[in-house]
Amino acid sequence: MITWDDAPQGTADWVDARLGLLTASNFKAALSKGSARDTLMRRLAAEKAWHAREDSYKSAAMQRGNDLEAQARANFELDTGLAVAEVGLATNAAFPGMGASLDGIVMPDRTVGVEIKCPLASTMAEYHRSGKLPAAYREQVAAQMLICELTTVHFYAWHPDCPPYHLVIAADHFDLEKLAEAARAFVAELEEYADKLPGRI
């Protein structure tokens, strides 16, 4: 069963709802080996045990992407004729300890997601040349499909001076069972880590 939190993305309530969860945007780090995974594990354990937040770094490019997202979403609707609703954090009883925040969901059936990126023009050129889902976002999109039980995700990259880059990705593009197994192992390890910390709330 999927539960959708009402808090708009980026708000303090949305940040609170995500505390201690393995979210879709962090699946790549969680399933990697080395320092990125270790850093994520420590941060989430502190969130889970103590509800302690760390200020997240936001580069100028990331802020620019956030600023343009609404315009990109409107452009997507014009390009496709689809109606897109903004949603908050999704959690799923089948995948405890995990969550996903979509950039939009296609109405009315809510089984098709939208992932929006607003990169620099040079990155748009790279996307168009490759013709593939960028490797940096494979795990994120797959996790969105898993947690939100999506059949399809529209990956839509937009820049005001460039043609949009649009991919339609079906769930069978990924091995979601393997992804779920690896994510559950991370969450189990995270719970064990948090349980060993003193003063767990």
N, C-alpha and C positions, 0 to 999 in steps of 0.2 A: 504494500500500500504506500502510495506517494503522499507526502505532506508538503504543502507549499507555505512557506512563511510569508507573511504579509509585508514585512519590512522592505522598503525599497533598497536596491543595491547601493552600497556606498555609505549608508547611514550607520549611526552608532548601533542601532538595534540589529541591523544586518550583520555587522561585525561581531556583535555578541552572540548571535545565533550560530555563527561559524566557529566559535571558539572550540578548540580541541578536535575538530572534525578534519578528516582527510577529504579535502574538496577537490573537485575535478581539475582545477588549475594547478594543483600540487601533485597529481598522479605521476607526472614525468619524473619529478624528484624522488617521490616515494618508491618508485619501481627501479630506480637507478642504483648504482653502487658507488660508495665513496662519500665525500664530504657533503654533497647536496642532500643526500638522504639522511645523514647523521644530523645535519643542522635542522632539517625539517622535523625529525623525530624529537629533538630536544625542545624545539619551539612548541610543538603540539602537546608534548608531555607537560610543559609548564602551563599551557593554557588549560589543559584538562585537569591538572591537579590543583592549580591555584587560581584559575580564571585570570591569569596574568597576560596582558596584551603587550606586544612589542610593536612599536611604530614601524610600519612597512614603508620601504623606500619606493618612491614614485618618481621616475625619471621624467624629463620634459616630454619625451616621446610618448610615455605612458599617459601623462596628463593630457597631451594633445589627442590621443586616442579616445580618452573618456569624454573630452569636450566635443568630439565629432560624432560620437556614437549615435545620438538621436537623429542627426542628419543622415547618417548612413542607414539607419533603420527605416527612415521615411523613404529613402531612395530605393532600398530593397523592396518595399511594398509597391512602389511605382513600377519597378522593373518586373516584378513577378505577379502582381495582382493579388498577392496573398495578404491576409490580415494578420498582423503580428501583435501580440500582447506582451507587455513587459511583466516579468515575474521576479519573485525573490528567490530565496534559498529553497531548494528541494531536498528532502531527505526521503529515504525509502526503508521501510521496516525490514525488507529483505537484505539490506546492506547497512547494518548499524555502524555508526562511527564515521559515516561518509556523507557528503553533500555535494550539490552542484547548483550553480547559479547561471542560468541561461541568459543570453542577451535578448532573447525573445522566444516565444512559442507560437506556432501557427494555430490560429483558431479556425473552427471550434473544437477539433478533435483532440488537440494537445498531445499528439504523438510525433510531431515534427518540430525540431528545434532550430534555432538560428544562432550561429556564432559569428559575431561581427568583429573585424579587426580594422583599424584605421592606421596603417603603417605609413612610413615615409615613401616618397615616390620611387626611390631606388629599390626598396623592398617590394613594391608593387611590380616593378620590372622583373625582379627575381621570381615572384609568384607566377606571372604570366609566362615566363620562359620555361619554368619547370612543369607547369600544368598539373601539379600534384598538391595534395594536402601537405602543407609545410610540416616538416618533421617535428618542429617545436610544439605543435599543437595536436599531434596524433593521439597521445594519451588523454589529453583534455577532452577532445571530441568523443573518444571512445567511452570515457568515464561518464560524460553527459548522457550518452545513449544507455549505459548500464543503469545509472541511478534513476534517471527520469523515464526509463522504459520507452525510449524513442525508436521509431522505425527508420527515421531519416534525420540528418542534420544538414542544413544549408550553411556552408562556410562562405562568408561574404566579406571580402576585403574591399575597402572603399577609400578613395582619396579624391578630393574635389577637382583635381586637375588630371586624373587618370581614368581610363576605363575600369569599371569594377571587375574584380576577380571573384567568380562565383562557381563553387563546386557543390554538387548535391551528392551526399555520401549516405549510403545505406548501411544499416547495422551489420549486415553480413560482410562488410569491409574489414571488420575486426574479429578477433577471437575473444569474445566477451567473457566466455567461461574462464579462460586462462587469466584474463584481466581481473575478474572477480576473485579468483583464487589468490593471486598475488596481493591484491588490495586487502583482502581479509587477513592475510598473514601479517601485513604491515600494521593493520589496526590492532590485531591481537598482541603484537610486540609493543605497540604504543600503550595499550592498556596495562601491560605488565610493567613497563617503564614508569608510567604515572603512579601505579599502585605502590611502587617502591620509594616514591618521593615523600618526604615528611610533610605532615600537615595537609594532606589532600582534602579538599573541600567536598 
